[in-house]
């Protein structure tokens, strides 16, 4: 009886070994994509998509929209993250043409020139970037092949404000970001050994 009790764990282990081997084989053949690393970079306020950001920009009207209305849109430097406040000199460096002639300037930029220190700018950088590694886990883990897929969007907005009223607006960005980066190392983890064993002089 004692011998039978002592062998019981061994019997259970023997029964489970094929199960463990089977699971390991499934993970190896299945690629284990879920185990690959993922990354995300985003500014979650005040908009959740490129279309939302662009729609908010379209609602802003130069010489009409006030800073109070901007706050209602979620554009408030004191509470909204990722808004850079630009002073008069920053705006002139970015928007004033090399000739310096006011005749060709937008009316909002001329108003900023006249206001000088009372003129300020809001620069808004909104983005959502997802980075995901694709492919076979073991090929990635052993550094034979790595493939990274990057998707997302980016929106930039510049507003010029004089006396608590928007006088100029500008936007840019990328509605759709889609990039694939692929790296192949035929020797896998041995790829960099040649560099590490090279003698130093």
mmCIF file of the C-alpha atoms, coordinates in Angstrom:
data_MODEL
# 
_entry.id   MODEL 
# 
loop_
_atom_site.group_PDB 
_atom_site.id 
_atom_site.type_symbol 
_atom_site.label_atom_id 
_atom_site.label_alt_id 
_atom_site.label_comp_id 
_atom_site.label_asym_id 
_atom_site.label_entity_id 
_atom_site.label_seq_id 
_atom_site.pdbx_PDB_ins_code 
_atom_site.Cartn_x 
_atom_site.Cartn_y 
_atom_site.Cartn_z 
_atom_site.occupancy 
_atom_site.B_iso_or_equiv 
_atom_site.pdbx_formal_charge 
_atom_site.auth_seq_id 
_atom_site.auth_comp_id 
_atom_site.auth_asym_id 
_atom_site.auth_atom_id 
_atom_site.pdbx_PDB_model_num 
ATOM 1   C CA . UNK A 1 1   ? 0.000   0.000  0.000   1.00 0.00 ? 1   UNK A CA 1 
ATOM 2   C CA . UNK A 1 2   ? 2.820   2.397  0.880   1.00 0.00 ? 2   UNK A CA 1 
ATOM 3   C CA . UNK A 1 3   ? 4.544   1.718  -2.456  1.00 0.00 ? 3   UNK A CA 1 
ATOM 4   C CA . UNK A 1 4   ? 1.305   2.445  -4.355  1.00 0.00 ? 4   UNK A CA 1 
ATOM 5   C CA . UNK A 1 5   ? 0.793   5.751  -2.480  1.00 0.00 ? 5   UNK A CA 1 
ATOM 6   C CA . UNK A 1 6   ? 4.395   6.765  -3.175  1.00 0.00 ? 6   UNK A CA 1 
ATOM 7   C CA . UNK A 1 7   ? 3.984   6.151  -6.919  1.00 0.00 ? 7   UNK A CA 1 
ATOM 8   C CA . UNK A 1 8   ? 0.740   8.120  -7.167  1.00 0.00 ? 8   UNK A CA 1 
ATOM 9   C CA . UNK A 1 9   ? 2.357   11.514 -7.851  1.00 0.00 ? 9   UNK A CA 1 
ATOM 10  C CA . UNK A 1 10  ? 4.659   9.875  -10.413 1.00 0.00 ? 10  UNK A CA 1 
ATOM 11  C CA . UNK A 1 11  ? 1.689   8.403  -12.233 1.00 0.00 ? 11  UNK A CA 1 
ATOM 12  C CA . UNK A 1 12  ? -0.071  11.775 -12.267 1.00 0.00 ? 12  UNK A CA 1 
ATOM 13  C CA . UNK A 1 13  ? 3.070   13.456 -13.561 1.00 0.00 ? 13  UNK A CA 1 
ATOM 14  C CA . UNK A 1 14  ? 3.451   10.824 -16.300 1.00 0.00 ? 14  UNK A CA 1 
ATOM 15  C CA . UNK A 1 15  ? -0.129  11.426 -17.360 1.00 0.00 ? 15  UNK A CA 1 
ATOM 16  C CA . UNK A 1 16  ? 0.409   15.194 -17.506 1.00 0.00 ? 16  UNK A CA 1 
ATOM 17  C CA . UNK A 1 17  ? 3.727   15.195 -19.363 1.00 0.00 ? 17  UNK A CA 1 
ATOM 18  C CA . UNK A 1 18  ? 2.088   14.522 -22.757 1.00 0.00 ? 18  UNK A CA 1 
ATOM 19  C CA . UNK A 1 19  ? -0.382  17.303 -21.974 1.00 0.00 ? 19  UNK A CA 1 
ATOM 20  C CA . UNK A 1 20  ? 2.436   19.781 -21.245 1.00 0.00 ? 20  UNK A CA 1 
ATOM 21  C CA . UNK A 1 21  ? 4.273   18.701 -24.378 1.00 0.00 ? 21  UNK A CA 1 
ATOM 22  C CA . UNK A 1 22  ? 1.121   19.096 -26.430 1.00 0.00 ? 22  UNK A CA 1 
ATOM 23  C CA . UNK A 1 23  ? 0.494   22.591 -25.083 1.00 0.00 ? 23  UNK A CA 1 
ATOM 24  C CA . UNK A 1 24  ? 4.078   23.575 -25.760 1.00 0.00 ? 24  UNK A CA 1 
ATOM 25  C CA . UNK A 1 25  ? 3.827   22.295 -29.319 1.00 0.00 ? 25  UNK A CA 1 
ATOM 26  C CA . UNK A 1 26  ? 0.592   24.213 -29.864 1.00 0.00 ? 26  UNK A CA 1 
ATOM 27  C CA . UNK A 1 27  ? 2.203   27.419 -28.619 1.00 0.00 ? 27  UNK A CA 1 
ATOM 28  C CA . UNK A 1 28  ? 5.202   26.884 -30.886 1.00 0.00 ? 28  UNK A CA 1 
ATOM 29  C CA . UNK A 1 29  ? 3.185   26.086 -34.014 1.00 0.00 ? 29  UNK A CA 1 
ATOM 30  C CA . UNK A 1 30  ? 0.496   28.649 -33.304 1.00 0.00 ? 30  UNK A CA 1 
ATOM 31  C CA . UNK A 1 31  ? 2.959   31.526 -33.296 1.00 0.00 ? 31  UNK A CA 1 
ATOM 32  C CA . UNK A 1 32  ? 1.968   32.882 -29.862 1.00 0.00 ? 32  UNK A CA 1 
ATOM 33  C CA . UNK A 1 33  ? 1.081   36.223 -31.420 1.00 0.00 ? 33  UNK A CA 1 
ATOM 34  C CA . UNK A 1 34  ? -0.707  37.274 -28.223 1.00 0.00 ? 34  UNK A CA 1 
ATOM 35  C CA . UNK A 1 35  ? 2.603   37.098 -26.342 1.00 0.00 ? 35  UNK A CA 1 
ATOM 36  C CA . UNK A 1 36  ? 4.290   39.648 -28.603 1.00 0.00 ? 36  UNK A CA 1 
ATOM 37  C CA . UNK A 1 37  ? 4.786   43.135 -27.146 1.00 0.00 ? 37  UNK A CA 1 
ATOM 38  C CA . UNK A 1 38  ? 2.489   46.038 -27.959 1.00 0.00 ? 38  UNK A CA 1 
ATOM 39  C CA . UNK A 1 39  ? 2.860   49.761 -27.415 1.00 0.00 ? 39  UNK A CA 1 
ATOM 40  C CA . UNK A 1 40  ? 0.616   52.813 -27.519 1.00 0.00 ? 40  UNK A CA 1 
ATOM 41  C CA . UNK A 1 41  ? 1.262   56.542 -27.579 1.00 0.00 ? 41  UNK A CA 1 
ATOM 42  C CA . UNK A 1 42  ? -1.704  58.875 -27.344 1.00 0.00 ? 42  UNK A CA 1 
ATOM 43  C CA . UNK A 1 43  ? -3.013  62.206 -26.161 1.00 0.00 ? 43  UNK A CA 1 
ATOM 44  C CA . UNK A 1 44  ? -6.549  61.381 -25.113 1.00 0.00 ? 44  UNK A CA 1 
ATOM 45  C CA . UNK A 1 45  ? -7.889  64.941 -24.742 1.00 0.00 ? 45  UNK A CA 1 
ATOM 46  C CA . UNK A 1 46  ? -9.834  66.751 -26.043 1.00 0.00 ? 46  UNK A CA 1 
ATOM 47  C CA . UNK A 1 47  ? -10.633 64.554 -29.099 1.00 0.00 ? 47  UNK A CA 1 
ATOM 48  C CA . UNK A 1 48  ? -10.797 60.811 -29.648 1.00 0.00 ? 48  UNK A CA 1 
ATOM 49  C CA . UNK A 1 49  ? -10.297 60.776 -33.441 1.00 0.00 ? 49  UNK A CA 1 
ATOM 50  C CA . UNK A 1 50  ? -8.921  62.794 -36.333 1.00 0.00 ? 50  UNK A CA 1 
ATOM 51  C CA . UNK A 1 51  ? -12.442 63.574 -37.568 1.00 0.00 ? 51  UNK A CA 1 
ATOM 52  C CA . UNK A 1 52  ? -13.425 64.949 -34.156 1.00 0.00 ? 52  UNK A CA 1 
ATOM 53  C CA . UNK A 1 53  ? -10.364 67.185 -34.072 1.00 0.00 ? 53  UNK A CA 1 
ATOM 54  C CA . UNK A 1 54  ? -10.943 68.484 -37.591 1.00 0.00 ? 54  UNK A CA 1 
ATOM 55  C CA . UNK A 1 55  ? -14.642 69.131 -36.880 1.00 0.00 ? 55  UNK A CA 1 
ATOM 56  C CA . UNK A 1 56  ? -13.681 71.197 -33.823 1.00 0.00 ? 56  UNK A CA 1 
ATOM 57  C CA . UNK A 1 57  ? -11.237 73.191 -35.975 1.00 0.00 ? 57  UNK A CA 1 
ATOM 58  C CA . UNK A 1 58  ? -13.963 73.909 -38.551 1.00 0.00 ? 58  UNK A CA 1 
ATOM 59  C CA . UNK A 1 59  ? -16.246 75.338 -35.849 1.00 0.00 ? 59  UNK A CA 1 
ATOM 60  C CA . UNK A 1 60  ? -13.648 77.989 -34.943 1.00 0.00 ? 60  UNK A CA 1 
ATOM 61  C CA . UNK A 1 61  ? -14.225 81.285 -36.810 1.00 0.00 ? 61  UNK A CA 1 
ATOM 62  C CA . UNK A 1 62  ? -11.514 83.988 -36.876 1.00 0.00 ? 62  UNK A CA 1 
ATOM 63  C CA . UNK A 1 63  ? -12.617 87.310 -35.314 1.00 0.00 ? 63  UNK A CA 1 
ATOM 64  C CA . UNK A 1 64  ? -15.757 85.569 -33.998 1.00 0.00 ? 64  UNK A CA 1 
ATOM 65  C CA . UNK A 1 65  ? -14.802 82.667 -31.699 1.00 0.00 ? 65  UNK A CA 1 
ATOM 66  C CA . UNK A 1 66  ? -13.811 83.707 -28.163 1.00 0.00 ? 66  UNK A CA 1 
ATOM 67  C CA . UNK A 1 67  ? -11.545 81.971 -25.652 1.00 0.00 ? 67  UNK A CA 1 
ATOM 68  C CA . UNK A 1 68  ? -14.661 81.138 -23.616 1.00 0.00 ? 68  UNK A CA 1 
ATOM 69  C CA . UNK A 1 69  ? -16.027 79.244 -26.623 1.00 0.00 ? 69  UNK A CA 1 
ATOM 70  C CA . UNK A 1 70  ? -12.669 77.506 -27.027 1.00 0.00 ? 70  UNK A CA 1 
ATOM 71  C CA . UNK A 1 71  ? -12.979 76.274 -23.456 1.00 0.00 ? 71  UNK A CA 1 
ATOM 72  C CA . UNK A 1 72  ? -16.402 74.867 -24.289 1.00 0.00 ? 72  UNK A CA 1 
ATOM 73  C CA . UNK A 1 73  ? -14.675 72.917 -27.107 1.00 0.00 ? 73  UNK A CA 1 
ATOM 74  C CA . UNK A 1 74  ? -12.164 71.558 -24.615 1.00 0.00 ? 74  UNK A CA 1 
ATOM 75  C CA . UNK A 1 75  ? -9.344  73.892 -25.726 1.00 0.00 ? 75  UNK A CA 1 
ATOM 76  C CA . UNK A 1 76  ? -8.105  75.427 -22.491 1.00 0.00 ? 76  UNK A CA 1 
ATOM 77  C CA . UNK A 1 77  ? -4.339  75.662 -21.805 1.00 0.00 ? 77  UNK A CA 1 
ATOM 78  C CA . UNK A 1 78  ? -4.914  75.734 -18.052 1.00 0.00 ? 78  UNK A CA 1 
ATOM 79  C CA . UNK A 1 79  ? -6.757  72.388 -17.971 1.00 0.00 ? 79  UNK A CA 1 
ATOM 80  C CA . UNK A 1 80  ? -6.231  70.601 -21.318 1.00 0.00 ? 80  UNK A CA 1 
ATOM 81  C CA . UNK A 1 81  ? -2.964  68.636 -21.681 1.00 0.00 ? 81  UNK A CA 1 
ATOM 82  C CA . UNK A 1 82  ? -0.606  69.039 -24.651 1.00 0.00 ? 82  UNK A CA 1 
ATOM 83  C CA . UNK A 1 83  ? -1.394  72.679 -25.477 1.00 0.00 ? 83  UNK A CA 1 
ATOM 84  C CA . UNK A 1 84  ? 1.670   74.907 -25.891 1.00 0.00 ? 84  UNK A CA 1 
ATOM 85  C CA . UNK A 1 85  ? 1.226   78.650 -25.325 1.00 0.00 ? 85  UNK A CA 1 
ATOM 86  C CA . UNK A 1 86  ? 3.215   80.712 -27.848 1.00 0.00 ? 86  UNK A CA 1 
ATOM 87  C CA . UNK A 1 87  ? 4.200   84.326 -27.247 1.00 0.00 ? 87  UNK A CA 1 
ATOM 88  C CA . UNK A 1 88  ? 4.294   87.102 -29.834 1.00 0.00 ? 88  UNK A CA 1 
ATOM 89  C CA . UNK A 1 89  ? 7.894   86.433 -30.937 1.00 0.00 ? 89  UNK A CA 1 
ATOM 90  C CA . UNK A 1 90  ? 7.182   82.707 -31.492 1.00 0.00 ? 90  UNK A CA 1 
ATOM 91  C CA . UNK A 1 91  ? 4.212   83.522 -33.716 1.00 0.00 ? 91  UNK A CA 1 
ATOM 92  C CA . UNK A 1 92  ? 6.185   86.032 -35.783 1.00 0.00 ? 92  UNK A CA 1 
ATOM 93  C CA . UNK A 1 93  ? 9.014   83.571 -36.343 1.00 0.00 ? 93  UNK A CA 1 
ATOM 94  C CA . UNK A 1 94  ? 6.569   80.982 -37.630 1.00 0.00 ? 94  UNK A CA 1 
ATOM 95  C CA . UNK A 1 95  ? 4.127   83.053 -39.650 1.00 0.00 ? 95  UNK A CA 1 
ATOM 96  C CA . UNK A 1 96  ? 5.842   86.273 -40.744 1.00 0.00 ? 96  UNK A CA 1 
ATOM 97  C CA . UNK A 1 97  ? 7.248   86.018 -44.303 1.00 0.00 ? 97  UNK A CA 1 
ATOM 98  C CA . UNK A 1 98  ? 10.934  86.894 -44.915 1.00 0.00 ? 98  UNK A CA 1 
ATOM 99  C CA . UNK A 1 99  ? 9.980   90.148 -46.665 1.00 0.00 ? 99  UNK A CA 1 
ATOM 100 C CA . UNK A 1 100 ? 8.161   91.389 -43.549 1.00 0.00 ? 100 UNK A CA 1 
ATOM 101 C CA . UNK A 1 101 ? 5.538   93.175 -45.691 1.00 0.00 ? 101 UNK A CA 1 
ATOM 102 C CA . UNK A 1 102 ? 2.112   93.413 -44.059 1.00 0.00 ? 102 UNK A CA 1 
ATOM 103 C CA . UNK A 1 103 ? 0.275   93.739 -47.377 1.00 0.00 ? 103 UNK A CA 1 
ATOM 104 C CA . UNK A 1 104 ? 0.426   90.004 -48.094 1.00 0.00 ? 104 UNK A CA 1 
ATOM 105 C CA . UNK A 1 105 ? -0.364  88.925 -44.532 1.00 0.00 ? 105 UNK A CA 1 
ATOM 106 C CA . UNK A 1 106 ? -3.593  87.341 -43.351 1.00 0.00 ? 106 UNK A CA 1 
ATOM 107 C CA . UNK A 1 107 ? -5.757  89.882 -41.468 1.00 0.00 ? 107 UNK A CA 1 
ATOM 108 C CA . UNK A 1 108 ? -5.356  87.842 -38.297 1.00 0.00 ? 108 UNK A CA 1 
ATOM 109 C CA . UNK A 1 109 ? -1.559  88.018 -38.473 1.00 0.00 ? 109 UNK A CA 1 
ATOM 110 C CA . UNK A 1 110 ? -1.766  91.798 -39.047 1.00 0.00 ? 110 UNK A CA 1 
ATOM 111 C CA . UNK A 1 111 ? -3.949  92.055 -35.957 1.00 0.00 ? 111 UNK A CA 1 
ATOM 112 C CA . UNK A 1 112 ? -1.327  90.095 -34.001 1.00 0.00 ? 112 UNK A CA 1 
ATOM 113 C CA . UNK A 1 113 ? 1.407   92.437 -35.262 1.00 0.00 ? 113 UNK A CA 1 
ATOM 114 C CA . UNK A 1 114 ? -0.509  95.463 -34.028 1.00 0.00 ? 114 UNK A CA 1 
ATOM 115 C CA . UNK A 1 115 ? -1.322  93.850 -30.667 1.00 0.00 ? 115 UNK A CA 1 
ATOM 116 C CA . UNK A 1 116 ? 2.248   92.568 -30.109 1.00 0.00 ? 116 UNK A CA 1 
ATOM 117 C CA . UNK A 1 117 ? 2.490   91.500 -26.429 1.00 0.00 ? 117 UNK A CA 1 
ATOM 118 C CA . UNK A 1 118 ? -1.317  91.127 -26.238 1.00 0.00 ? 118 UNK A CA 1 
ATOM 119 C CA . UNK A 1 119 ? -1.127  88.480 -28.961 1.00 0.00 ? 119 UNK A CA 1 
ATOM 120 C CA . UNK A 1 120 ? -0.577  84.840 -28.058 1.00 0.00 ? 120 UNK A CA 1 
ATOM 121 C CA . UNK A 1 121 ? -0.910  81.476 -29.725 1.00 0.00 ? 121 UNK A CA 1 
ATOM 122 C CA . UNK A 1 122 ? -2.177  78.018 -28.824 1.00 0.00 ? 122 UNK A CA 1 
ATOM 123 C CA . UNK A 1 123 ? -0.386  75.076 -30.437 1.00 0.00 ? 123 UNK A CA 1 
ATOM 124 C CA . UNK A 1 124 ? -2.223  71.777 -30.063 1.00 0.00 ? 124 UNK A CA 1 
ATOM 125 C CA . UNK A 1 125 ? -0.610  68.449 -30.895 1.00 0.00 ? 125 UNK A CA 1 
ATOM 126 C CA . UNK A 1 126 ? -3.062  65.549 -30.789 1.00 0.00 ? 126 UNK A CA 1 
ATOM 127 C CA . UNK A 1 127 ? -2.093  61.980 -31.706 1.00 0.00 ? 127 UNK A CA 1 
ATOM 128 C CA . UNK A 1 128 ? -2.977  58.329 -31.251 1.00 0.00 ? 128 UNK A CA 1 
ATOM 129 C CA . UNK A 1 129 ? -0.280  55.822 -32.253 1.00 0.00 ? 129 UNK A CA 1 
ATOM 130 C CA . UNK A 1 130 ? -0.480  52.030 -31.837 1.00 0.00 ? 130 UNK A CA 1 
ATOM 131 C CA . UNK A 1 131 ? 2.601   49.817 -32.285 1.00 0.00 ? 131 UNK A CA 1 
ATOM 132 C CA . UNK A 1 132 ? 2.087   46.058 -32.457 1.00 0.00 ? 132 UNK A CA 1 
ATOM 133 C CA . UNK A 1 133 ? 4.554   43.288 -33.190 1.00 0.00 ? 133 UNK A CA 1 
ATOM 134 C CA . UNK A 1 134 ? 3.226   40.663 -35.597 1.00 0.00 ? 134 UNK A CA 1 
ATOM 135 C CA . UNK A 1 135 ? 4.278   37.185 -36.706 1.00 0.00 ? 135 UNK A CA 1 
ATOM 136 C CA . UNK A 1 136 ? 5.646   34.117 -34.958 1.00 0.00 ? 136 UNK A CA 1 
ATOM 137 C CA . UNK A 1 137 ? 6.524   34.523 -31.280 1.00 0.00 ? 137 UNK A CA 1 
ATOM 138 C CA . UNK A 1 138 ? 9.558   32.215 -31.349 1.00 0.00 ? 138 UNK A CA 1 
ATOM 139 C CA . UNK A 1 139 ? 11.045  33.804 -34.474 1.00 0.00 ? 139 UNK A CA 1 
ATOM 140 C CA . UNK A 1 140 ? 10.597  37.186 -32.797 1.00 0.00 ? 140 UNK A CA 1 
ATOM 141 C CA . UNK A 1 141 ? 11.830  36.022 -29.400 1.00 0.00 ? 141 UNK A CA 1 
ATOM 142 C CA . UNK A 1 142 ? 14.966  34.443 -30.889 1.00 0.00 ? 142 UNK A CA 1 
ATOM 143 C CA . UNK A 1 143 ? 15.540  37.542 -33.052 1.00 0.00 ? 143 UNK A CA 1 
ATOM 144 C CA . UNK A 1 144 ? 15.239  35.738 -36.412 1.00 0.00 ? 144 UNK A CA 1 
ATOM 145 C CA . UNK A 1 145 ? 12.410  37.927 -37.714 1.00 0.00 ? 145 UNK A CA 1 
ATOM 146 C CA . UNK A 1 146 ? 10.604  40.919 -36.239 1.00 0.00 ? 146 UNK A CA 1 
ATOM 147 C CA . UNK A 1 147 ? 7.727   42.814 -37.803 1.00 0.00 ? 147 UNK A CA 1 
ATOM 148 C CA . UNK A 1 148 ? 6.220   45.924 -36.239 1.00 0.00 ? 148 UNK A CA 1 
ATOM 149 C CA . UNK A 1 149 ? 2.964   47.447 -37.499 1.00 0.00 ? 149 UNK A CA 1 
ATOM 150 C CA . UNK A 1 150 ? 2.288   51.103 -36.619 1.00 0.00 ? 150 UNK A CA 1 
ATOM 151 C CA . UNK A 1 151 ? -1.177  52.607 -37.067 1.00 0.00 ? 151 UNK A CA 1 
ATOM 152 C CA . UNK A 1 152 ? -2.965  55.726 -35.857 1.00 0.00 ? 152 UNK A CA 1 
ATOM 153 C CA . UNK A 1 153 ? -3.462  59.413 -36.647 1.00 0.00 ? 153 UNK A CA 1 
ATOM 154 C CA . UNK A 1 154 ? -2.022  62.832 -35.835 1.00 0.00 ? 154 UNK A CA 1 
ATOM 155 C CA . UNK A 1 155 ? -3.595  66.309 -35.788 1.00 0.00 ? 155 UNK A CA 1 
ATOM 156 C CA . UNK A 1 156 ? -1.916  69.685 -35.239 1.00 0.00 ? 156 UNK A CA 1 
ATOM 157 C CA . UNK A 1 157 ? -3.676  73.002 -34.748 1.00 0.00 ? 157 UNK A CA 1 
ATOM 158 C CA . UNK A 1 158 ? -2.363  76.559 -34.364 1.00 0.00 ? 158 UNK A CA 1 
ATOM 159 C CA . UNK A 1 159 ? -4.634  79.317 -33.063 1.00 0.00 ? 159 UNK A CA 1 
ATOM 160 C CA . UNK A 1 160 ? -3.683  82.996 -32.739 1.00 0.00 ? 160 UNK A CA 1 
ATOM 161 C CA . UNK A 1 161 ? -5.603  84.945 -30.095 1.00 0.00 ? 161 UNK A CA 1 
ATOM 162 C CA . UNK A 1 162 ? -5.850  88.719 -29.582 1.00 0.00 ? 162 UNK A CA 1 
ATOM 163 C CA . UNK A 1 163 ? -7.947  90.204 -26.761 1.00 0.00 ? 163 UNK A CA 1 
ATOM 164 C CA . UNK A 1 164 ? -9.542  86.842 -25.954 1.00 0.00 ? 164 UNK A CA 1 
ATOM 165 C CA . UNK A 1 165 ? -10.714 86.316 -29.544 1.00 0.00 ? 165 UNK A CA 1 
ATOM 166 C CA . UNK A 1 166 ? -9.317  83.980 -32.183 1.00 0.00 ? 166 UNK A CA 1 
ATOM 167 C CA . UNK A 1 167 ? -7.977  85.969 -35.165 1.00 0.00 ? 167 UNK A CA 1 
ATOM 168 C CA . UNK A 1 168 ? -6.153  83.234 -37.116 1.00 0.00 ? 168 UNK A CA 1 
ATOM 169 C CA . UNK A 1 169 ? -6.195  79.445 -37.374 1.00 0.00 ? 169 UNK A CA 1 
ATOM 170 C CA . UNK A 1 170 ? -4.110  76.804 -39.134 1.00 0.00 ? 170 UNK A CA 1 
ATOM 171 C CA . UNK A 1 171 ? -4.128  73.004 -39.130 1.00 0.00 ? 171 UNK A CA 1 
ATOM 172 C CA . UNK A 1 172 ? -2.203  69.986 -40.431 1.00 0.00 ? 172 UNK A CA 1 
ATOM 173 C CA . UNK A 1 173 ? -1.662  66.328 -39.641 1.00 0.00 ? 173 UNK A CA 1 
ATOM 174 C CA . UNK A 1 174 ? -2.075  62.758 -40.832 1.00 0.00 ? 174 UNK A CA 1 
ATOM 175 C CA . UNK A 1 175 ? -5.599  61.276 -40.940 1.00 0.00 ? 175 UNK A CA 1 
ATOM 176 C CA . UNK A 1 176 ? -4.260  57.734 -41.340 1.00 0.00 ? 176 UNK A CA 1 
ATOM 177 C CA . UNK A 1 177 ? -0.874  56.388 -40.274 1.00 0.00 ? 177 UNK A CA 1 
ATOM 178 C CA . UNK A 1 178 ? 0.061   52.911 -41.483 1.00 0.00 ? 178 UNK A CA 1 
ATOM 179 C CA . UNK A 1 179 ? 3.664   51.704 -41.389 1.00 0.00 ? 179 UNK A CA 1 
ATOM 180 C CA . UNK A 1 180 ? 5.308   48.265 -41.401 1.00 0.00 ? 180 UNK A CA 1 
ATOM 181 C CA . UNK A 1 181 ? 8.874   47.774 -40.208 1.00 0.00 ? 181 UNK A CA 1 
ATOM 182 C CA . UNK A 1 182 ? 10.442  44.363 -40.847 1.00 0.00 ? 182 UNK A CA 1 
ATOM 183 C CA . UNK A 1 183 ? 13.830  43.110 -39.601 1.00 0.00 ? 183 UNK A CA 1 
ATOM 184 C CA . UNK A 1 184 ? 15.362  39.742 -40.545 1.00 0.00 ? 184 UNK A CA 1 
ATOM 185 C CA . UNK A 1 185 ? 18.438  38.152 -38.961 1.00 0.00 ? 185 UNK A CA 1 
ATOM 186 C CA . UNK A 1 186 ? 19.359  34.786 -40.599 1.00 0.00 ? 186 UNK A CA 1 
ATOM 187 C CA . UNK A 1 187 ? 21.574  33.864 -37.634 1.00 0.00 ? 187 UNK A CA 1 
ATOM 188 C CA . UNK A 1 188 ? 19.044  34.908 -35.011 1.00 0.00 ? 188 UNK A CA 1 
ATOM 189 C CA . UNK A 1 189 ? 20.630  35.492 -31.591 1.00 0.00 ? 189 UNK A CA 1 
ATOM 190 C CA . UNK A 1 190 ? 24.067  34.732 -33.086 1.00 0.00 ? 190 UNK A CA 1 
ATOM 191 C CA . UNK A 1 191 ? 23.832  37.638 -35.514 1.00 0.00 ? 191 UNK A CA 1 
ATOM 192 C CA . UNK A 1 192 ? 25.769  40.090 -33.350 1.00 0.00 ? 192 UNK A CA 1 
ATOM 193 C CA . UNK A 1 193 ? 28.418  37.725 -32.004 1.00 0.00 ? 193 UNK A CA 1 
ATOM 194 C CA . UNK A 1 194 ? 30.958  38.759 -34.630 1.00 0.00 ? 194 UNK A CA 1 
ATOM 195 C CA . UNK A 1 195 ? 30.907  42.322 -33.362 1.00 0.00 ? 195 UNK A CA 1 
ATOM 196 C CA . UNK A 1 196 ? 31.146  41.296 -29.710 1.00 0.00 ? 196 UNK A CA 1 
ATOM 197 C CA . UNK A 1 197 ? 34.201  39.057 -30.178 1.00 0.00 ? 197 UNK A CA 1 
ATOM 198 C CA . UNK A 1 198 ? 36.080  41.427 -32.470 1.00 0.00 ? 198 UNK A CA 1 
ATOM 199 C CA . UNK A 1 199 ? 39.325  42.484 -30.735 1.00 0.00 ? 199 UNK A CA 1 
ATOM 200 C CA . UNK A 1 200 ? 39.583  46.108 -29.692 1.00 0.00 ? 200 UNK A CA 1 
ATOM 201 C CA . UNK A 1 201 ? 42.729  48.096 -30.416 1.00 0.00 ? 201 UNK A CA 1 
# 
